[in-house]
Every structure is written in C-alpha cells, then in structure tokens.
C-alpha cells in the first residue's frame, strides 16, 4: 500500500534523546510512521495519492502536545473584547470604550483576559473602571477564568443585590455595606450572571472553535489535553471530525465538581474511552482550589490579605474519596491545585488511593476503566510548593502539569505583581518550580492553559527556558527554575505522552508511533531561548494527514 505522507530531505529530531536520527526521510501509512530511512527508498513508497514534501533541510520532530488547554470553551470565552494586552487601567478603559461604541442598544458586552495587575493597588471592582460601563450590561472574564467583573446593569439583570451562600468555594464580593462590587469569584458566583447573559449559537461556537483549532495547528500543535467538556464541547468535536475539520488529537477530561453525586461519578466513569478517531474522553478534571490572584487558592497559611485559607471542596475528605473511587475504576485524574496546601492534599489523596488499591502510578501503561494497568494522576499548575512536596511527585508517579508562561506573563522578578504581593517574599520565591520538580524525578508536562495564556507551543517552551515575558521586557523570574532546551521539548512531547499512558505509541520519531509531526525551519534545541518563539512552523501533520502547510513548503 502506498504511503499517505512522505517527507524528504529532512533532519529528523527525536525528542526522546535530543539527537538527530541518521536518516533524511520519513513515510507515514495508516496514521503511523512506517519508514525512517533515505530519500531514495522513501520515494519508492509514494503512490499517486501520496503527499510528498521536500523539506530542504527543515527539522521534523514528534508533534507538540499542549498538556492543558480549553479549545471549545476557550473559543466561546474569547468571542468578546480582548483585554489581555491591557497593562494599566487607562488601556482597559480605552478598550472597553471602543467596544461600547460598537454595541447595539441593550446588547451585552463580553470581555476576556483582564489582568488584575492592570488595577495596580486599586480594588478589582467595577467602580474602579469609572463610568465607561454605566448602563451597559457587561461581564468581563479576568485572565484566570476563575473570576469575572460584572457591571451594575448586569448585576441588576441577574437579580444580584448582595452576598449569597454557595456550596463550593465561590463568592459575590461585596463592600462593607453589603453592596456587590461587581467581582465574582469562582464558577458558582460567575454562573449567576452567566445565566442571564446571551450565549452564542451552536453554529457560532463551532465556527469559532474550528478557527481556533486551525490556528493551533498552524502554531505547531498536533494534540492537546483538553481540561473540560463543558457545554456542547463533545458535540463540537464530533461535528468537526465528521466534517474532516478537526486538526488536533484531543484527550478530554470532563469536570467533577464538589456537588457531584454518586450517579454523576458513575456517568464520568462510563464516559471514559468514548469519542472519535482523534478525540476521546480519558480522565476526569477536579479542582482543589482557585487562584492566588483572587485569594481563592488553598495555602497552608493565609495570604497577606488573610485569604486563600480553605479548599474549593467544602469537605476535602469527600474529594479524597472521589479520587479513590476513580482510581479503583482505572480512571486517571487531573486536579487543579495551585497553593501548597492544595497540592499536598492531592498527593495525600493519590497516595491513599494507591495504598488501598495496590496500584501506583509508575512507568507502565495507563489504566482503563475496569482494567488492571497503572493509573496515572496529575496535578495541574503547582504554583508554589515547599521542598518536601516537590520530592513526593516521582515516588507516586504523579505528573506535574505546569504552565511556565503564567509565571512569565503574570508575575515579576521583583515581586511587585499581585500574585507575589499576596504570597509574600518566601512563598513568591518558590514560584513555578519546573526545574526542581524535573530534577526530583517528576514528569513535567508543559501547556498553556489557553485561553489563560497564549497557546503557541514554541512560546510556551521559550518561556520555560528564559522565564521572561514574550516581549522580553522584564528580567527572568526565577531563572534557576528554567528548563534546558531538551527538557522544554520533552515537556511537550515525550512527557505529555507519558502522562497520557501513550509513550509506546506517540511522542517519539519511531516506526510504529503515530505520525503526529511538527516541522520547523531549524533545530529548536539550537535556536537561542529568546528567538525560539519566532521559529517558523513549516508543516504539521496528524495521523499522517497534513493539517498545516506554510506558503512555499
């Protein structure tokens, strides 16, 4: 049978070793790498329907996988005004004023990416923005997607006129007189206003998701670990695949909230393994805390505002029981845990579950529901942890899923940012310990958490290497935690494969592995850290099918 894809005159970089293979050509057949060798033999594998590309010395490596992103919910979230580039209140007000001028009378304004650092030392509140949103129903997501700012008109339409009690760790922030400030913390509070805001149609969400996924493919991504199945996400993936418009291989972890019943948990187990050729449900996402910027993280001692002193789950013991139930069912979990107390509790829960069942997370294949294989759990974010916690990941076989660009873009080396001020010097000094976790033997998986931070994988890897903002305008934050070029590459290839229990079929350039490939203009291991983000992506392929091809290639 002729090959589906033949790549010639290439440099083949295996991320497992960091070495160039002694071959110049690769052929893919039926979705997998079928041949590694010289150009002449590769040409002989081509048929009339084969895509043949002469790469003229470009570098082929295993396809990049984003270890944490939100493709469909992020596509919907980013349909409003983009405030992610606003560095101060003047810029925020200017952007909002422009958006208000374009609104139809009575229409809602939606925004996203608002950084609390733009408020300086002023309160994150609607009044701080001034009159720009007067009379306008507006709901603006802060950058962390764990909080939102609602205008007075939006609160009025939602019937919000004071504090409310929520089962999960959420809050409608009010002033001393009990009046809402507009700041909504965590999902339950945000959903009160979301419930009355207009939503885009299914067709609009699908079109926007297709646009986002195509751009992700053009950035070099061939896969992603999608950390939600919110809304109609699964139906969107199915529809896009049916239209041959799904350019990424996606592993999806639906949420399990604190209020989930036993029946809800059983349904999450039932969903495991369902999906299509390029997307499937594999795992469950949970939250142990919120964010440091909001004062909703779970720290072992309160932050400098007296906040971040409790878990997202009202009863953390219930979380531990859920982890044990999922572990017994062979379901891997990914838990959002940012603060030191949250990370410690997740590791305690995993250790207890492993001890009770006798199944630890090691180097074997990932478990499946009802199976007997290894079950690999993950902790997402891990923003500040002490030494003893760092050392626990490797023995437990728990993956450390981290987003270095969160450190690069939202914190500062001089600790003048909101995140650092809340934590204080000692805890801010142990920020995003990628290198320490790596050297302690943990499997560090890199991702963007898009739309929280930009998704281009070369930008994520560059941030892991230089620990500076994308515009290189500030000194590195914690340069001792920088990863080497090879470590950064492995964080988005072999380690992502390991976390998924798929290291025997993806993440390397080897015959029999999936033909998920990223082609770059030069060797990413030799490009300087500060230039890596601009390295041209020439071609991407998923299962041997070209999903992006740059002009002239």
N, C-alpha and C positions, 0 to 999 in steps of 0.2 A: 504494500500500500504506500502511495507517495506521502511524503511528509506534508504537514499543514503549514509549517513555517521553517525556513532555512535562513540562518544568519551567517554571513560570510565576512572574512577579513576583520575579525573582531579580536579584542582582548577579553578573555573570559576570567572574571574575578570571582573566586569562590569565597564568600564571606565567612565560611567556617574556619578557613586557615588564613585568610587575608592574602593569599598568593594568587598570581596569575597562572592559570592552567596551561599546560604545554599544547594547547590546541588553538585553532583560529576559527573554528566553525561549530555551529550547534544546529541541530534539527529537532523539531517537535512533531509528535504524532499522537493523535487521540488525547491531546491535552497534557502530555508528559514529554519530558526530554528523552528522546530516543537515540540521540547520537551526539558525541563530542569527538571531534577529530579535525582533519584538514579540509580545506575548501574543496578540493577535487572530489573527495568522497562524499562530501555534503551535497554538492551539486547533483551527484548521481541519484540522490534521494528525492529530488524535486520532480513534480509532475505538472501537468497543465494547470491545476488549481492551487499550486503551492505559492505562498507568498515568499519571495526570495528578496533579501535585503543585503546589499553590500554596505557594511558599516564603516569601511575605510579607517579601521583602527580604533573605533569607538569601544567603550568598555561595557560589557554585558555582565550584570550581576543578578543574583536572585532578587525577585520583586520585593519592593518595600511594602511592609505592612504596618499600618498605624495601629498601635496597641490600644488606643482608647479614643473613640470618636462617636459622633451622633449624626449620621448622614441625613436621615429624613426629618427628625425633629429639629435638627440644626438648620436644615433647608427652610423649614417653616419659620423658625425663630429669626432667621436673617432676612426675612422679606421686608422688614421695616427699615428705618433710617439707621445707618451705620455710624455709631458714635465711638468705635474702637480707636480711632485716631485722635480723639479729643484729649488733650493733655491738661487743660485747665477749664474753669467754668466759662470763660469768655468763648472758647471754642465750642463747648457744649451748647451754650445759648444760641450761638450763631447757627449751628447745625439744626437745632430744633426750630428756630425761627424760620429758616428756609423751608423746612418740612411742613410747618403750619401754613405757610403761604400757599403751598400746593394742595392743601386738603380741601375737599368738598365740605360745605356747611354740615356740621353734625357728624362728620366722619371721625373715626378714631385715628390717633397717631400711635404707631408702634415703633419702638426703637430697640436697639440691642448694643452690647459691647461697652456700656458705660462703666468706666473705671472709677472706683471711689477715690483714687488718688487725685482725680481732677477737682475734687471738692477741697483739697488741701486740709486745713484744720476745721473747716466749716462742717456742720452736720450734713449727712446724706439725707436730704429731705426735699420735698417739692418746693417749699418756700425758698430754699437756697437758690433755686434756679431763677427766681424772680417771676415777673408777670408773663413770661413767654408762653406758658401753658394755660393761662387764665381762660376758663370757659371751654377748654378743649379736653375731650376725653382721651387721655393718654396713658399708656402702660409701657414702661421702658425697662427692659431687662438689664440688670447690671452684668458686668463681664463674666461673673462666675456662674450665671444661670441658676443660682440658688436664691436670688433676691430680685426684687423689682421695685420700681418707683412709679406710683400711680398719682395722677393729677387729682385735684379736688373734684372735678367733674366726673372722673372715672370712679372715684370712691362713692360719690353720690349715687351714680347709676347702679353700683353694686350694693348699695344699702349699708355701706361701712361708715359708722359714725363713732366707733370706739373700739376698745380691745375685744378680742374673742379668745376663747379657750380651744386649743387643738389637741388631739390625741398624740400627734407626733410633735417633734421639736420645731414648731413654727410660731411666728409672731406677727401681728399687726402692730407695728411700732407706734406708740402714742406719746404725746408730750406730758408734762406734769399735770395738765388739766384733763387728761384723758382723750385729747383730740388726736386723730390719726395724723402722722407726719407725712404719709404717702409711702414710707418704706415698708415693704412686705418681705419677711424673711422666711425662706424655705417654701416648699411646694404647697402645703395646705393653705397658707396665707395667700400666696400668689394666685391660687386657683379660685379664690373668692372673687377676684376681679376678672380673671381669665374667663370665668363662666358667663359674664355679660358682654365681653368683647367679641366683635365679629371674628369669624375664622375664615381662612381661605377655603376655596372649594377643593375637593379631591383632585380635580384636574390641575388646579394651580399648584398644589403641593407636589403632585407627580412631576409636573414640568420643571418646577424649581429643583426638585431632587435630582432629576436627570441632568440638569445643567451643572449642579454641584458635583455630582459623581464624575461627569465627563472632565471637569476641571481638575478633580483629584487625580484621575488617570493621567492627565497631561502633566501633572506635577511629579509623576514617577510612582504613584501608589498603584499597587496591584491588589491590595487587600486591606481589610480593616476589621478590628474588633469593635462592633457596634454595641455601645453600652446602654441600650434601651430598645424596647419595641413599642414605644408609646404611640398613641393614636392609631393611625392606619399604616404604620411603618411596614409591617409584614406584607400587607396587601400591595403597598407601593413596590416593594422588592419583587414580588411575584409578577406584577404587571410589567415592570421594566424588563425583567428577564424574558417574559413572554414576547416582548417587543424587540428582543435582542439588543437592549439598551442598558444592560447592567454591566459596567466596565470594571467592577471590583469584585473580588471574592470576599464575602462578608460572613463573619461569625457573630451571632447576635445573642445578647444576654438580656432577657426581659427583667423588669424590676420586681422585687419582692419588698413591699412596704411593711412597716410595723403592724399595720392593721390587718394584714393578710390572714385569712382563716386557713384551717387545715385543708379545706376544699380548694382554696386558691393555691396552696402549696402543691397539692396533688396535680392541679392543672399545669403548673410550671414544670413539674416532672414529666407529665405527659407530652408537653410541647417539645421536649428535647429530641433533637435529630430531625425534626420536621423542617421543611424548606424546599429549595430547588437545587439546581446543579451548582450554582455559585453562591447561594446563601442558605444558611441553616441556623436554627436555634441551637445553641451549645453553651449552656451555663445560665447562671442567674446573677443579677446585679442587686446588691444591697447597699444601704447607707448606714454607716456607724455614726457619722457626724455631719456637720455642714461645712462652713468655711471660716477661716481665721479672720478674713476681712469683715465678715458680718458679725463676729462674736458668737457664731453657732458651731464652731469646732468643739471637740471634746479634748480638753487639756488636763494634765494631771494636777495642775494648779491654774486657777483662773488667769485670764489675760490681764493686761494692765488697766482694763476698764472694768474688771470684776466679772467678765463674761467668759463664754466658752468653757463652762464648767459642768456640762452634762451631755449625755448621749442623745442622738436623734431618736433612738428607740426608747420609749418611755421605760421599758423593762429590758435592760441589756441581757438579762438571763434568757429572755424569750428569743433574742437574736441567736444566742449560743445554741439553743435547742433547734432552731431552724437550720443552722449550719450543720448540726449533727444529723438532722433528718435528710438534708440534701446530700451530705457526704455518704450516708448509708445507701442512698439511691444512686450513687455514682455520678452525681451532678456537680461539676466544678462551679465555684462561686468567685465573684469579683466584688470586693467590698470597698466602697468609698470610705477611706479613713485618712484624715488629714492631720489631726492632732495626735500627740504622743499617747494619750490615754486611749483614744480610739484604735490606733494601730495595735497597742498592747492587747486590748480586748479581743480584736480579731484574731491575733495569733494565739491567744489563750483558747479561744473557741475552736480554732482549727486543731490545735494540739489535743484538746479534749476529745474532739470528734475522731481524730486519728487513733488515739489510745483506745477509745471504746470499740472501734470497729476493726482495729488492727491493720488499717490501710493508710499508709502515709503517702505524701507527695514526693516521689523520687524521680528517677531517670527513665522510668518505663512509659508505657502508653497511657494516655488519659482514659479515665473510666467512662463508661456509658451507663445509662440507667439500667439497673439490674445486672450490670456486669461485675467483673472481679478485678478490673485493672486499677492502675493508680489514678487517684483523683487529685488534680492539681488546682489548688486555690490561689487566689491573687489578692493583693492589697493595692488599691488604686490611690495614687497621689503621694502619700507619705511625705508630708512637707517638713515636719520637724520631729525627730525622734532621737533618744539618747543611745549611747553605745550598746547597752545590753539588748535593746530591741533590734538594732542593726544585726547583731550576731545570731538572732533567732530565725531569720528567714531561711538560710540554707539548710539547717538540720530538718526543718519542717517541710522543705520542698515548696515553699510559697513564693510565687513570683512577685517581684517588686515592679509594679507598673507605674512609670513616672513620666512627667511632662516637663522637661527641662525649660521649655520656653515660658512656662508660668513663672519660674524664677527669673528668667532673663527679662521678660516684658513687664512684670508687675511688682517686682521687688528691687531694692537698690543696695549696692555695696555699703553705702554709708548709713543704712538703716533708717532713712528719713521717710520711707514709704509707709502706707497704712498698715500693711501686713507686719512689718518689722516693729513699728511703734506699738502695736497691740501685743506682740510677743515679748518685747524687751530684749536686751542685748544677748543674754545667754541662749535663749531658745532661737532667736533670729540668727545666731551664729552657727546653728546646725541645720541650715536650710538645704532642702533638696539634696540629700547625701548620696548622690548617684555613685560616686567613686567608692565611698566607704562601703556601701552595700555590695558593689561589684567585688571589691577585694575581700569582703567577708564571705564570698561564695554564692551570693544571691543571684538569681537570674533577673537581670534588669531589662525590662521591656519598655521601649520608648514610644510615646504617642503625643498627640496634640491636644486631645480633649476638644477638638473643634465642635462647636463654634467659639469655645472659650478662648482659644488661641489659633493662629493660622495653621492650616493643615500641611503645607508643602513639606515633605519629609526631609529634604535637604536642609531646610531652615531648622527643623527640629534637631537634626543631627549636628548642625553647626552650633546651635545653642548649647547642646550637650558638651561640645568641645571647647567653646570660648566663654560661655556663661555671661554673655552680654546681650543687650537688645539687638534686634535685627538691624537697626541703623548704626550700630556700633558707637552710639553717642555717649555711653557711660562705661566706667570701669567694670571688670568682671566681678560678679557676686559669688564669692566662694570659689576662687579659681582652683583651689585644692580638690574640689569635687568634680572637676572637668573629666570627661571620658577621653580616652585616646581615639584616634580615627577609627581603628578597628573595632573597639568596643562600641562606638556610636553606630557603626554599620551593623554590627551583630545585634544591637538592641532593636533594630527594625527588620531583622531577617531571621537569623537562627534562634534568637531568644523568643521572638514572637511565635515562631513555630513550636518551640518547646512548651511555652505557656499553653498553647492550644493542644498539646499532645500529638503534634503532627510533624515532629522532627525527622521522622523516617520517610516523609513524602514531600516536604517543602522547606524552603529557607536555604537551600544549597544548590550549587550547579553540579548535578549528578544525574546520570542516566536513571530513569525511573521516577525522578522527582517531577513535581508539577512544573509545567512550562509557564510559570509566572515570572516574568522577566522585566528588568528595568535596564535601559540602555542610556549611558551617559557619555558626554563628549570627552571626558577624561577620567582618570582613576581617582575616585573620591578619597582614597587613603593618602594621596599625594598632593591634593589640592589644599592650599592653606585654609586654616579654620575660618578666617574672615572672608574667604572667597567662595566657600562651599555652597552657600545658599543660592548663588548665581550660576552654578554649574548647569549648562543646558541639558535638559532631558530630551533625548532624541526619539525614543520609542519606548512604549510599554506594551506588554502582551500578557494576557491572562488565559491560561489553558491553551497556549499556542495561538490565540487569536489576538491580532493587533488591536489595541484599544486606544492608542495614541501614536501618531507618527508626525514628527516635526517636518516643516517645509524643507524640501531639499534632501530628505533622507530616503 
